[in-house]
Amino acid sequence: MSNTHIKDFLDYYLKKIEHPDYAVLITGDWGAGKTYFIRQYLFEKNNVVEVRDWLYGSPKYMVVYVSLFGVKSSKDINERIVENFHNFLNSKPAKVLKGISSIGISVIGDLLMMQSSENALKEKGNELYEYLRTCIQGKKLVFVFDDVERADLSIRELLGYINAYVEHMHIPCILLAEKNKWKEA
């Protein structure tokens, strides 16, 4: 099976002129190759294997990859996202870029840890997006949340968390889940 229909929809979703107002869920049997598929799609066969390379390894996208396996709270998810950015700031591409400093991590940390109003969240989200956009010019920021069904928090809380990225920060989010476990959840 070529999954052309999924690729066509992802092309539409990621190339929308307007900001997305929903996330995309891709389900399949365990071991069917969902992560492999999305990696091949986003990286256009650039052979990015290491998760730490996802942030800067795609020719078109800046991909924040987060496995939700075992997360028990939104704080756990935040820690995994911040870890992604720490890896990026220590990478060769980031060291070449001027202006990369702890300021970026500070903005990301503020955004993820804040308990604030919707306007403040949107403002911080825009600040984060602008910071990331200057890090790697011309790429679109995309979040990939893998192992969605394996998170140890309620689906309601998890989807509420992801909704903040989609609705308030207008960041496209792709969720990957095992089909049968997702149906149970």
Disulfide bonds with the S-S distance in Angstrom:
none
